[in-house]
Amino acid sequence: MRFSGKLYISSSLEQKCGTIKWKLRTGRPQPTIFVIALAKNNDLLEIYHSGMLRQKYYKKKQNAPYIVGIAAGYSGAVDLVMDIIQDVLRETGAYDVKAYFTK
């Protein structure tokens, strides 16, 4: 599992960021945590429930998501996606999210 250097995180989770990242890496249950990752196809971003990342598929290095955001709840994840896309558009003038995070 890889985390972006420009990681977006919900304001309610900022104090617990290190613990949340550790729990995601070690597969500990976090029922209210959602992650935002770069899409593997032509889409911009994908939202995953943290429980999905516990599957064997995501443990393989080539399938590990590149996480760009962590949110509390699904609606928080949607709000965070909107913030990310607005920031990318403001800074680059385009919607090339992958280029923005892989610089």
Backbone as CSV, one residue per row, in Angstrom:
resi,resn,N_x,N_y,N_z,CA_x,CA_y,CA_z,C_x,C_y,C_z
1,MET,0.838,-1.160,0.000,0.000,0.000,0.000,0.894,1.238,0.000
2,ARG,0.584,2.137,-0.909,1.393,3.351,-1.036,0.528,4.568,-0.750
3,PHE,1.115,5.538,-0.058,0.415,6.766,0.263,1.101,7.921,-0.460
4,SER,0.299,8.853,-0.955,0.822,10.032,-1.636,1.491,10.958,-0.638
5,GLY,2.482,11.688,-1.099,3.094,12.719,-0.278,2.160,13.900,-0.075
6,LYS,1.189,14.054,-0.989,0.183,15.125,-0.902,-1.130,14.547,-0.389
7,LEU,-1.068,13.740,0.660,-2.233,13.030,1.178,-3.286,14.002,1.704
8,TYR,-4.507,13.848,1.203,-5.644,14.612,1.695,-6.302,13.784,2.795
9,ILE,-6.676,14.444,3.877,-7.305,13.733,4.987,-8.418,14.599,5.562
10,SER,-9.514,13.964,5.948,-10.624,14.695,6.555,-10.145,15.410,7.806
11,SER,-10.702,16.571,8.048,-10.269,17.369,9.202,-10.491,16.651,10.519
12,SER,-11.506,15.802,10.597,-11.777,15.078,11.843,-10.761,13.962,12.107
13,LEU,-9.971,13.601,11.097,-9.016,12.504,11.240,-7.568,12.951,11.304
14,GLU,-7.312,14.245,11.220,-5.933,14.730,11.149,-5.092,14.308,12.352
15,GLN,-5.688,14.288,13.543,-4.945,13.914,14.744,-4.562,12.441,14.742
16,LYS,-5.357,11.607,14.042,-5.150,10.159,14.063,-4.545,9.624,12.770
17,CYS,-3.976,10.463,11.948,-3.491,10.061,10.626,-2.483,8.909,10.707
18,GLY,-1.515,9.007,11.570,-0.497,7.963,11.695,-1.085,6.630,12.100
19,THR,-2.004,6.646,13.044,-2.651,5.414,13.505,-3.496,4.802,12.397
20,ILE,-4.217,5.635,11.669,-5.069,5.133,10.580,-4.216,4.493,9.496
21,LYS,-3.122,5.138,9.123,-2.240,4.576,8.094,-1.652,3.243,8.566
22,TRP,-1.262,3.159,9.830,-0.725,1.914,10.377,-1.781,0.813,10.331
23,LYS,-3.021,1.148,10.709,-4.097,0.155,10.688,-4.413,-0.293,9.264
24,LEU,-4.330,0.617,8.304,-4.559,0.235,6.909,-3.473,-0.725,6.429
25,ARG,-2.232,-0.437,6.781,-1.122,-1.302,6.362,-1.187,-2.686,6.996
26,THR,-1.619,-2.747,8.245,-1.621,-4.022,8.963,-2.946,-4.757,8.902
27,GLY,-3.947,-4.189,8.240,-5.221,-4.875,8.046,-6.146,-4.850,9.248
28,ARG,-5.982,-3.914,10.124,-6.868,-3.789,11.283,-8.213,-3.217,10.837
29,PRO,-9.312,-3.671,11.425,-10.631,-3.167,11.018,-10.845,-1.706,11.417
30,GLN,-11.415,-0.967,10.482,-11.779,0.443,10.692,-13.102,0.683,9.971
31,PRO,-14.207,0.424,10.618,-15.496,0.422,9.919,-15.927,1.757,9.317
32,THR,-15.419,2.871,9.800,-15.898,4.159,9.281,-14.913,4.826,8.327
33,ILE,-13.799,4.184,8.022,-12.752,4.804,7.200,-12.911,4.411,5.730
34,PHE,-12.851,5.404,4.867,-12.843,5.211,3.423,-11.570,5.833,2.874
35,VAL,-11.005,5.213,1.840,-9.803,5.754,1.219,-10.104,6.133,-0.222
36,ILE,-9.398,7.133,-0.704,-9.509,7.588,-2.086,-8.189,7.249,-2.755
37,ALA,-8.268,6.552,-3.878,-7.066,6.107,-4.572,-7.133,6.509,-6.032
38,LEU,-5.955,6.598,-6.649,-5.914,6.841,-8.092,-6.515,5.637,-8.796
39,ALA,-7.306,5.890,-9.807,-7.946,4.808,-10.555,-6.932,4.095,-11.432
40,LYS,-7.118,2.803,-11.579,-6.222,2.016,-12.424,-6.622,2.100,-13.897
41,ASN,-7.830,2.580,-14.165,-8.291,2.727,-15.549,-8.339,4.207,-15.909
42,ASN,-9.202,4.610,-16.793,-9.264,5.997,-17.265,-10.032,6.937,-16.343
43,ASP,-10.636,6.402,-15.289,-11.338,7.265,-14.338,-10.333,8.106,-13.567
44,LEU,-10.821,9.072,-12.834,-9.927,9.932,-12.058,-9.547,9.298,-10.728
45,LEU,-10.561,9.019,-9.898,-10.315,8.513,-8.550,-11.310,7.404,-8.219
46,GLU,-10.952,6.580,-7.248,-11.837,5.523,-6.771,-11.954,5.641,-5.260
47,ILE,-13.134,5.315,-4.740,-13.364,5.312,-3.299,-13.492,3.864,-2.851
48,TYR,-12.707,3.489,-1.841,-12.738,2.141,-1.277,-13.077,2.216,0.204
49,HIS,-13.874,1.268,0.669,-14.023,1.101,2.105,-12.744,0.439,2.608
50,SER,-12.296,0.806,3.789,-11.024,0.273,4.295,-11.047,-1.247,4.409
51,GLY,-12.212,-1.841,4.589,-12.322,-3.296,4.670,-11.959,-3.995,3.369
52,MET,-12.172,-3.331,2.249,-11.818,-3.938,0.958,-10.315,-4.152,0.842
53,LEU,-9.527,-3.292,1.454,-8.074,-3.384,1.338,-7.491,-4.561,2.117
54,ARG,-8.328,-5.240,2.885,-7.882,-6.409,3.626,-7.872,-7.670,2.756
55,GLN,-8.430,-7.603,1.570,-8.481,-8.759,0.677,-7.091,-9.090,0.143
56,LYS,-6.876,-10.364,-0.169,-5.566,-10.820,-0.656,-5.164,-10.115,-1.945
57,TYR,-6.125,-9.778,-2.777,-5.835,-9.122,-4.052,-5.024,-7.851,-3.845
58,TYR,-5.383,-7.054,-2.847,-4.720,-5.779,-2.616,-3.403,-5.919,-1.865
59,LYS,-3.103,-7.098,-1.355,-1.833,-7.324,-0.662,-0.669,-7.457,-1.654
60,LYS,-0.964,-7.855,-2.895,0.077,-7.979,-3.914,0.534,-6.587,-4.345
61,LYS,1.830,-6.457,-4.523,2.405,-5.138,-4.809,1.828,-4.505,-6.072
62,GLN,1.622,-5.284,-7.121,1.122,-4.716,-8.376,-0.344,-4.300,-8.273
63,ASN,-1.073,-4.779,-7.270,-2.478,-4.424,-7.102,-2.708,-3.403,-5.995
64,ALA,-1.665,-3.041,-5.287,-1.802,-2.110,-4.162,-2.240,-0.746,-4.666
65,PRO,-3.264,-0.182,-4.054,-3.729,1.141,-4.500,-2.778,2.246,-4.066
66,TYR,-2.747,3.301,-4.855,-1.976,4.499,-4.523,-2.955,5.456,-3.859
67,ILE,-2.896,5.550,-2.551,-3.889,6.282,-1.771,-3.539,7.768,-1.732
68,VAL,-4.527,8.588,-2.109,-4.335,10.038,-2.122,-5.220,10.738,-1.106
69,GLY,-6.134,9.995,-0.450,-7.014,10.609,0.536,-7.581,9.608,1.508
70,ILE,-7.858,10.067,2.714,-8.479,9.249,3.756,-9.616,10.069,4.342
71,ALA,-10.805,9.434,4.446,-11.977,10.162,4.918,-12.761,9.344,5.933
72,ALA,-13.536,10.060,6.736,-14.442,9.427,7.689,-15.824,9.359,7.046
73,GLY,-16.285,8.169,6.718,-17.595,7.979,6.110,-17.583,8.194,4.607
74,TYR,-18.585,7.623,3.957,-18.657,7.722,2.497,-18.919,9.155,2.050
75,SER,-19.797,9.859,2.728,-20.076,11.244,2.324,-18.842,12.122,2.514
76,GLY,-18.050,11.841,3.540,-16.794,12.556,3.726,-15.830,12.275,2.595
77,ALA,-15.843,11.034,2.095,-14.978,10.670,0.972,-15.399,11.392,-0.302
78,VAL,-16.693,11.508,-0.521,-17.187,12.225,-1.704,-16.795,13.703,-1.620
79,ASP,-16.946,14.298,-0.439,-16.539,15.694,-0.251,-15.042,15.868,-0.494
80,LEU,-14.249,14.919,-0.025,-12.802,14.988,-0.207,-12.423,14.852,-1.687
81,VAL,-13.136,14.001,-2.420,-12.896,13.860,-3.863,-13.172,15.187,-4.563
82,MET,-14.249,15.849,-4.180,-14.558,17.150,-4.787,-13.457,18.162,-4.477
83,ASP,-12.966,18.156,-3.245,-11.869,19.068,-2.880,-10.613,18.772,-3.689
84,ILE,-10.294,17.501,-3.858,-9.101,17.104,-4.615,-9.204,17.579,-6.056
85,ILE,-10.338,17.320,-6.678,-10.511,17.682,-8.089,-10.481,19.199,-8.268
86,GLN,-11.079,19.940,-7.332,-11.034,21.403,-7.418,-9.602,21.914,-7.265
87,ASP,-8.828,21.322,-6.353,-7.431,21.734,-6.178,-6.596,21.427,-7.417
88,VAL,-6.824,20.253,-8.008,-6.085,19.876,-9.215,-6.410,20.845,-10.345
89,LEU,-7.681,21.160,-10.518,-8.083,22.096,-11.576,-7.495,23.480,-11.329
90,ARG,-7.512,23.945,-10.090,-6.987,25.274,-9.760,-5.482,25.352,-9.999
91,GLU,-4.755,24.297,-9.641,-3.289,24.349,-9.747,-2.753,24.009,-11.134
92,THR,-3.452,23.145,-11.870,-2.925,22.716,-13.164,-3.729,23.234,-14.347
93,GLY,-4.972,23.627,-14.121,-5.816,24.075,-15.219,-6.426,22.927,-15.998
94,ALA,-6.265,21.702,-15.527,-6.829,20.523,-16.191,-7.243,19.518,-15.120
95,TYR,-7.823,18.414,-15.556,-8.274,17.376,-14.640,-7.343,16.171,-14.647
96,ASP,-6.079,16.379,-14.865,-5.118,15.275,-14.906,-4.652,14.955,-13.486
97,VAL,-5.478,14.213,-12.768,-5.230,13.906,-11.363,-3.991,13.026,-11.203
98,LYS,-3.825,12.065,-12.100,-2.676,11.157,-11.986,-1.351,11.915,-12.114
99,ALA,-1.272,12.843,-13.035,-0.037,13.621,-13.210,0.201,14.517,-11.993
100,TYR,-0.861,15.046,-11.413,-0.749,15.918,-10.254,-0.138,15.177,-9.064
101,PHE,-0.558,13.941,-8.843,-0.087,13.185,-7.670,1.209,12.421,-7.927
102,THR,1.574,12.191,-9.166,2.793,11.420,-9.437,3.972,12.304,-9.825
103,LYS,3.857,13.601,-9.633,4.962,14.523,-9.931,6.136,14.234,-9.033
